[in-house]
Amino acid sequence: MAKTLLSSATPEIEQLIEEVLGLGLPIVGVISAKQESIGLAVQPKLPTVPHQICQYHDLKDVAQPICEADRHVKKELTKRIRGISDVERQAEQVPTKEAQMVADYSLAMRTVMRDEGKYPRDPPGVQLYQKLQLIAASVERVRVVHPSALLKRLSRMLSVLSFFQKEYEQLVMLFSWLYQIAHRLQAQISGEEAQSQLVAFIDELKQSGLPTELLSVVTYVEKITIACAPHLFDYLKHPLLPRTNNDLELFIGRMKKSRRHITGRKNTQEFILREGSMVAILFGLPQTDNWGAAFARVNPNDFYLTLNRLRQTEKRRKGGRVRRDLPAYLAALEQPWVSQESVLQR
């Protein structure tokens, strides 16, 4: 009976190896998240057993400086775009179609700025820049046919994108490197050839005449790759050895989350009320001897009006449309204004 040993443990791995071997089970492979202590423990005990380094953790380490640069761009973009709330308040004071259109554009901006993305495949900084570009272009198309002071304010806010164009273009290039590295990690060829192709790709980047700031990233990528490359393709040596230990870590994460749901979190206030994006923390319920009389003083109509205002059902619905399909959402905003102007011109 063969067993693939999956672990992200610490030096206790030696004891685990002894226990497994003591059961008479041959260990056909080891996968770890590149911890040096595990490598030192495994090599003497299992010198001929393939030791796969998790490709996801390797890619995550390689992506670290690139992701940091992306986070910086997102942070600075979010910091520079100010005044959305003020525009929304002004739009709410004027019950017109134009004001509603401006409020909907503001909602789109606020929604995309809240999106977190997921590294390294969905960089939030790059995605935020691209989405804000779409919004800015849409606002300008409407402004051409329908000049508006509020739209002009939104356009002025979005003009900061021009200051981040260089950083954006560099990030697009850097993440394209990550995608190419990820593609080479999944190569279905011999381990030696796959390793050679990966190292050759890094060499090509070094020789491509990059500016100093990008060359430093390549140097970092090369350092991680050279250290890990000998064990990134050991999964090709045995069919039971996976490329990544994500499945195990996800399983452990689900177990921890389930336990938190059952036992509750530490240091959490006694009562937390949440309605959409609104959160209230109650340190304790009010003291009263007559709850019936206390509830009788509540006006049901005022209660439901406040509840509906907190729920912001329509805004949450539109926010969902922005996340699902931003181009379609923007096209729907433009359509009444652009098409109306086209009819007038004819």
Sequence and secondary structure as in RCSB ss.txt:
>XXXX:A:sequence
MAKTLLSSATPEIEQLIEEVLGLGLPIVGVISAKQESIGLAVQPKLPTVPHQICQYHDLKDVAQPICEADRHVKK
ELTKRIRGISDVERQAEQVPTKEAQMVADYSLAMRTVMRDEGKYPRDPPGVQLYQKLQLIAASVERVRVVHPSAL
LKRLSRMLSVLSFFQKEYEQLVMLFSWLYQIAHRLQAQISGEEAQSQLVAFIDELKQSGLPTELLSVVTYVEKIT
IACAPHLFDYLKHPLLPRTNNDLELFIGRMKKSRRHITGRKNTQEFILREGSMVAILFGLPQTDNWGAAFARVNP
NDFYLTLNRLRQTEKRRKGGRVRRDLPAYLAALEQPWVSQESVLQR
>XXXX:A:secstr
  EEEE    TTHHHHHHHHHHTT  EEEEEES  HHHHHHHHHH TTS EEE HHHHHHHHTHHHHHHHHHHHH
HHHHH   HHHHHHHHHTS SHHHHHHHHHHHHHHHHHH   BTTTB HHHHHHHHHHHHHHHHHHHHHHS  HH
HHHHHHHHGGGGGGHHHHHHHHHHHHHHHHHHHHHT  S HHHHHHHHHHHHHHHHTS   HHHHHHHHHHHHHH
HHHGGGSSGGGG TT  S  HHHHHHHHHHHHHHHHHH  TT  SEEEEETTEEEEESS    S HHHHHHTS H
HHHHHHHHHHH HHHHHHHHHHHH HHHHHHHHHHHHHHHHHHHH 
